[in-house]
């Protein structure tokens, strides 16, 4: 399984927000956002902040995708 933050991108668009808003309003670092772009693990605390900010459940921020072998 791998992590995908594609749901977050969709939710940001629905809320008329972007990654710069996350950086500015939540203080999320550029390196953390880069990790999310690459599908790397970020802390649950960061995901919680994003969920609270976007007023959405975790499923609208992150999903697990089965890797094809």
N, C-alpha and C positions, 0 to 999 in steps of 0.2 A: 504494500500500500504506500501511496505517497500523498503528500498534502497539496491541495490546490486552494488558492485564494481567489479563484475566478468568481465565486459567489460575492466576494467583497466588491469586486470591480462592478458587478451588476448592481449591487445595492448602492454603491457610491453614485452611479449614474441615476438611479431612481430617486435618490435624495438630493440630486443636483450638487454633489460634492466631488472632490478629487483628492488625490494623494497629498497635494500641497496643504489642503485643509487639515488632513490628519497630522501632518508635520507641525503646522502652525498652532492648531487648536488643542492638540493632545500632547505635543512635545515628543512625538515619535521620531526617532532619528532616521536619517536617510539610509543608514546601513541596515536598519531593521526593515524598512520598506523595500530595500534591494533584496534582502533575504526572502521576503514575501513574494517578490517578482520571480525569484528563482525556485520557489516552492520549497524553501528550507524551513526548518522548525524555528518558530519564535515563541516567546514565553506566553503562557496562558494569561498572564496579567495584561499583556499588550492586546490580546484578542478580546479580553473583557472590556478594556477601555474603548476599543473600537465598537463593540456591541452596544455599550452604554451610549456612546456618542451618536451612533446611527439608530439607536432605539430599535434594535432587532435581535432575534435569537442568533445563537452561534452558527446555525446552519446557513445564515445569510452572509457569513463572513468566511467560513472555511469548510472544506469538504475533504473526505478521503477518497482517493481515486485508485482503483486497482491497477497495478502496473502489469503491462503485458510482457510476457517473457519470450 
